[in-house]
Amino acid sequence: MSDPSLILERMERAQASLIARHAPGMRTRQQRWSGGETRVLELGEGPPLLLVHGGLGSACEWIPVVGRLARHHRVIAIDRPGHGFATAFDYRKVDLADHGARFLGEVLDAVELDAANLVGNSIGGYLTAAFAMAHPQRVARLVLMGKPVGCNRGAPAPLRLLGLPIIGSALARLAMSNPTPAANRKFWGDVLVANATALDDELIEVDCAHQSRNLASLLGLLRRVAAPGGTRRELVFGERWRELSMPTLLLWGQHDAFGAPHQAEAITSMTRQAHLIEVPGAGHLPWLDNPELCAASLESFLHPDPPVEAGGRASQHVASDPGAAI
């Protein structure tokens, strides 16, 4: 299917089905920002919670957990530029940290929020962290869901391969030009989740259509981020993690293909109010493998009751029972 209007219709149908199943009552709209247009998904009332998806994905990835989060929050999920229902975007020469600070600031302005709790996955974690460093007064609490880009250069083998000079771009175009449900589900199982067979068919359907619609933007993002050794060296925050001044939670899947949970020490050792929750049996998108635990962990973090130890670091919150909530 190559007709843009048919691809868009396919995405709309699959998204509507996901919403009906997991987040009935969710509102969707297109929203302008200075770089184009994005889609905003919104559900619930209460303290605002902004969800920012990872690279090559879309806001639809959050829908299976939004219903749980919206019990006590105004949940807002957005398509990053060049993803999902957003307009095309050329990432090849973009400073991603500056881009994240600008885009997220404009989104908060558009939804009339001075500040919010932010949740970012993967490169969405990089963008939310960059925004939190640049505008700490606008971020109440920060959640990095899955290993964030910026922690170190590690990445799964398929993405390192796509970062090879000259042939990487050709391989990426070849791999992504003809998405099928079977091939995309396999990629999700290899890289993104621990149990791809449990994913909604509609989520995979959205992913295939999104990939067809946004191929040029996605290839540009890969060229900007991927390198033979993993992610590009200049994207690693290093000592900049010390700039995070707000309470920060890392929800990290036990089987995250981008890196094991112990790598969170690179962040928690430098961030005064950061702590880690390891999500048993989960991958890089841990809320899709274990939505109940992730939702309960988020709720506990956003509305903390336990005392905080001297020095500002929260007590140990690593979950060892997949069915347990902290």
C-alpha positions as CSV (number, residue, x, y, z in Angstrom):
1,M,0.0,0.0,0.0
2,S,1.6,3.2,-1.2
3,D,-1.3,5.7,-1.5
4,P,-0.8,8.2,1.4
5,S,-4.5,8.6,2.0
6,L,-5.0,4.9,2.3
7,I,-2.1,4.6,4.7
8,L,-3.6,7.4,6.8
9,E,-7.0,5.7,6.8
10,R,-5.3,2.4,7.9
11,M,-3.6,4.2,10.8
12,E,-6.8,5.9,11.9
13,R,-8.7,2.6,12.0
14,A,-6.1,0.8,13.9
15,Q,-5.6,3.7,16.4
16,A,-9.4,3.9,16.9
17,S,-9.6,0.2,17.7
18,L,-6.7,0.5,20.2
19,I,-8.4,3.4,21.9
20,A,-11.8,1.6,22.1
21,R,-10.1,-1.4,23.7
22,H,-7.7,0.3,26.2
23,A,-8.6,4.0,26.6
24,P,-12.3,4.7,25.8
25,G,-13.1,8.4,25.8
26,M,-9.6,9.4,24.7
27,R,-9.6,12.6,22.7
28,T,-7.4,13.1,19.7
29,R,-6.5,16.3,17.8
30,Q,-3.8,17.8,15.5
31,Q,-1.7,20.5,17.1
32,R,0.5,23.1,15.5
33,W,4.1,23.8,16.7
34,S,6.8,25.9,15.0
35,G,8.2,22.9,13.1
36,G,4.9,21.6,11.7
37,E,2.0,19.6,13.2
38,T,1.7,16.8,15.7
39,R,-1.1,14.7,17.1
40,V,-2.1,14.9,20.7
41,L,-3.9,12.1,22.6
42,E,-5.5,13.0,25.9
43,L,-7.4,11.2,28.6
44,G,-8.3,11.8,32.2
45,E,-8.3,14.7,34.7
46,G,-5.8,15.7,37.4
47,P,-2.1,16.4,37.6
48,P,-0.7,16.5,34.0
49,L,1.4,13.7,32.7
50,L,3.1,14.1,29.3
51,L,4.2,10.9,27.5
52,V,7.0,11.0,24.9
53,H,7.6,7.9,22.8
54,G,10.9,6.5,21.5
55,G,12.6,6.5,18.2
56,L,10.8,5.0,15.1
57,G,7.6,4.6,17.2
58,S,4.5,6.7,17.8
59,A,2.2,7.8,20.6
60,C,0.0,4.8,20.0
61,E,2.5,2.7,21.9
62,W,1.3,4.3,25.1
63,I,-2.4,3.5,24.6
64,P,-2.4,0.1,26.3
65,V,-1.3,1.8,29.6
66,V,-3.0,5.2,29.3
67,G,-6.3,4.0,30.8
68,R,-4.5,2.9,34.0
69,L,-2.6,6.2,34.2
70,A,-5.6,8.3,33.5
71,R,-7.4,7.2,36.7
72,H,-5.6,9.9,38.6
73,H,-3.9,12.1,35.9
74,R,-4.5,14.2,32.8
75,V,-2.5,12.0,30.5
76,I,-1.2,13.6,27.3
77,A,0.6,11.5,24.7
78,I,2.2,13.1,21.6
79,D,3.6,12.0,18.3
80,R,7.1,13.3,18.0
81,P,7.9,15.2,14.8
82,G,8.1,12.9,11.8
83,H,6.3,10.0,13.6
84,G,2.8,8.7,13.8
85,F,0.3,11.4,12.6
86,A,2.8,14.2,12.8
87,T,4.1,16.1,9.7
88,A,7.4,15.1,8.2
89,F,10.6,16.2,9.9
90,D,14.3,16.2,8.8
91,Y,16.5,15.1,11.7
92,R,19.8,14.8,9.8
93,K,21.3,18.1,11.0
94,V,19.2,18.8,14.1
95,D,20.8,19.3,17.5
96,L,18.6,16.8,19.3
97,A,18.9,18.3,22.8
98,D,17.9,21.7,21.5
99,H,15.2,20.2,19.5
100,G,13.8,18.4,22.5
101,A,13.8,21.5,24.6
102,R,12.0,23.5,21.9
103,F,9.5,20.9,20.9
104,L,8.4,19.9,24.4
105,G,8.2,23.5,25.5
106,E,5.9,24.4,22.6
107,V,3.8,21.3,23.3
108,L,3.3,22.4,26.9
109,D,2.4,25.9,25.8
110,A,-0.1,24.5,23.3
111,V,-1.9,22.4,26.0
112,E,-1.7,25.4,28.3
113,L,0.5,23.9,31.0
114,D,3.3,25.8,32.8
115,A,4.7,22.5,34.1
116,A,4.0,18.8,34.1
117,N,5.3,15.4,35.0
118,L,7.2,14.0,32.0
119,V,7.7,10.3,30.9
120,G,10.1,9.6,28.1
121,N,11.1,6.3,26.4
122,S,14.4,5.7,24.7
123,I,15.1,8.8,22.5
124,G,12.0,10.2,24.1
125,G,13.9,9.9,27.4
126,Y,16.8,11.8,25.9
127,L,14.4,14.6,24.8
128,T,12.6,14.8,28.1
129,A,15.9,14.9,30.0
130,A,17.2,17.6,27.7
131,F,14.0,19.6,28.3
132,A,14.3,19.0,32.1
133,M,17.9,20.3,32.1
134,A,17.0,23.4,30.1
135,H,13.7,24.2,31.8
136,P,13.7,22.6,35.3
137,Q,10.9,24.8,36.5
138,R,8.6,23.2,34.0
139,V,9.2,19.6,35.1
140,A,7.7,18.5,38.4
141,R,9.0,14.9,38.1
142,L,10.8,13.0,35.4
143,V,10.4,9.3,34.4
144,L,12.8,7.6,32.0
145,M,11.0,4.5,30.9
146,G,13.4,2.0,29.3
147,K,17.1,2.8,28.8
148,P,17.3,6.4,27.6
149,V,19.5,7.5,24.8
150,G,22.2,9.6,26.4
151,C,23.1,7.1,29.1
152,N,25.9,5.5,27.0
153,R,26.5,4.5,23.4
154,G,25.0,1.0,23.8
155,A,22.4,-0.2,21.3
156,P,21.2,-3.6,19.9
157,A,23.1,-5.1,17.0
158,P,20.4,-4.4,14.4
159,L,20.7,-0.6,15.1
160,R,24.5,-0.7,15.2
161,L,24.4,-2.3,11.8
162,L,22.2,0.4,10.4
163,G,24.7,3.0,11.6
164,L,27.5,1.7,9.4
165,P,28.9,4.3,7.0
166,I,27.6,4.2,3.4
167,I,25.9,0.8,3.6
168,G,23.9,1.5,6.8
169,S,21.4,3.9,5.1
170,A,20.9,1.5,2.3
171,L,20.3,-1.4,4.7
172,A,17.9,0.7,6.7
173,R,15.9,1.7,3.6
174,L,15.8,-2.0,2.5
175,A,14.7,-3.2,5.9
176,M,12.0,-0.6,6.4
177,S,10.6,0.0,2.9
178,N,8.1,-2.9,2.9
179,P,6.8,-3.4,6.5
180,T,4.6,-6.4,7.2
181,P,2.9,-7.5,10.4
182,A,5.1,-10.6,10.7
183,A,8.3,-8.7,10.1
184,N,7.5,-5.8,12.4
185,R,6.3,-8.1,15.2
186,K,9.6,-10.0,14.9
187,F,11.6,-6.7,15.1
188,W,9.6,-5.7,18.2
189,G,10.4,-9.1,19.8
190,D,14.1,-8.8,18.9
191,V,14.6,-5.2,20.1
192,L,11.6,-3.7,21.9
193,V,9.6,-6.1,24.1
194,A,10.1,-9.5,25.8
195,N,6.9,-11.0,24.6
196,A,5.9,-9.8,21.1
197,T,3.2,-12.5,20.7
198,A,1.1,-10.7,23.3
199,L,1.1,-7.3,21.4
200,D,-2.3,-6.1,20.0
201,D,-2.6,-6.8,16.3
202,E,-3.8,-3.2,16.0
203,L,-0.6,-1.9,17.5
204,I,1.4,-3.7,15.0
205,E,-1.0,-2.5,12.3
206,V,-0.4,1.1,13.3
207,D,3.3,0.5,13.4
208,C,3.4,-0.8,9.8
209,A,1.3,2.1,8.4
210,H,3.3,4.6,10.4
211,Q,6.5,3.2,9.0
212,S,5.2,3.5,5.5
213,R,3.9,7.0,6.0
214,N,7.1,8.4,7.7
215,L,9.9,6.4,6.1
216,A,12.0,9.5,5.1
217,S,11.7,11.0,8.6
218,L,12.6,7.7,10.3
219,L,15.6,7.1,8.0
220,G,16.8,10.7,8.8
221,L,16.5,10.0,12.5
222,L,18.5,6.8,12.2
223,R,21.3,8.7,10.3
224,R,21.4,11.3,13.1
225,V,21.4,8.8,16.0
226,A,23.0,5.5,14.9
227,A,26.7,4.8,14.6
228,P,28.8,1.6,14.2
229,G,29.5,1.5,17.9
230,G,25.9,2.2,18.9
231,T,24.5,5.7,19.3
232,R,26.6,8.7,18.4
233,R,29.2,9.7,21.0
234,E,28.0,13.3,21.1
235,L,24.6,12.2,22.3
236,V,25.9,10.8,25.6
237,F,25.1,13.3,28.4
238,G,27.9,12.1,30.7
239,E,28.4,14.7,33.5
240,R,25.3,16.6,32.3
241,W,23.1,14.2,34.1
242,R,24.0,16.1,37.2
243,E,21.9,19.0,35.9
244,L,18.7,17.1,36.6
245,S,17.4,18.7,39.8
246,M,13.9,17.2,40.0
247,P,13.0,13.7,41.4
248,T,13.7,11.2,38.6
249,L,12.6,7.6,38.2
250,L,14.2,5.0,35.9
251,L,11.8,2.2,35.0
252,W,14.1,-0.3,33.3
253,G,13.1,-3.7,31.8
254,Q,15.1,-6.6,33.0
255,H,15.7,-7.7,29.4
256,D,16.1,-4.3,27.8
257,A,18.0,-5.0,24.5
258,F,19.6,-1.6,24.6
259,G,21.4,-2.3,27.9
260,A,21.0,-4.0,31.3
261,P,19.4,-2.2,34.2
262,H,22.8,-1.9,36.1
263,Q,23.7,0.7,33.5
264,A,21.3,3.1,35.3
265,E,24.1,3.6,37.8
266,A,25.6,6.0,35.3
267,I,22.6,8.3,35.9
268,T,21.6,7.5,39.5
269,S,25.2,8.0,40.8
270,M,25.1,11.6,39.5
271,T,21.5,12.6,40.1
272,R,20.6,13.4,43.7
273,Q,17.0,12.4,43.5
274,A,17.1,9.5,41.1
275,H,16.3,5.8,41.7
276,L,15.8,2.7,39.7
277,I,13.0,0.2,39.4
278,E,13.9,-3.0,37.4
279,V,10.8,-4.4,35.7
280,P,11.1,-8.2,35.7
281,G,10.5,-10.0,32.4
282,A,10.2,-6.8,30.5
283,G,12.1,-5.3,27.5
284,H,12.8,-1.8,26.2
285,L,9.2,-0.8,26.3
286,P,8.5,-2.2,29.8
287,W,4.9,-1.0,30.1
288,L,3.8,-3.3,27.2
289,D,5.3,-6.3,28.9
290,N,4.1,-5.4,32.4
291,P,1.5,-2.6,32.3
292,E,0.2,-3.2,35.9
293,L,3.6,-3.0,37.5
294,C,4.7,0.0,35.4
295,A,1.4,1.9,36.1
296,A,1.6,1.2,39.9
297,S,5.3,2.2,40.0
298,L,4.5,5.5,38.2
299,E,1.6,6.2,40.6
300,S,3.8,5.5,43.6
301,F,6.5,7.8,42.3
302,L,4.2,10.6,41.3
303,H,2.4,10.5,44.6
304,P,5.1,9.4,47.1
305,D,4.2,8.2,50.6
306,P,7.4,6.4,51.8
307,P,10.0,8.6,53.5
308,V,13.1,9.6,51.7
309,E,16.5,8.7,53.1
310,A,19.0,11.3,54.3
311,G,20.8,12.8,51.3
312,G,17.7,13.0,49.2
313,R,17.9,9.5,47.7
314,A,14.7,7.4,47.8
315,S,14.9,4.0,49.5
316,Q,15.3,0.8,47.4
317,H,12.4,0.3,45.0
318,V,13.7,-2.6,42.8
319,A,10.8,-5.0,42.1
320,S,11.6,-8.6,42.1
321,D,8.0,-10.0,41.8
322,P,6.4,-9.4,38.4
323,G,3.0,-9.1,40.0
324,A,4.1,-6.9,42.8
325,A,3.6,-3.2,43.0
326,I,6.0,-0.9,45.0
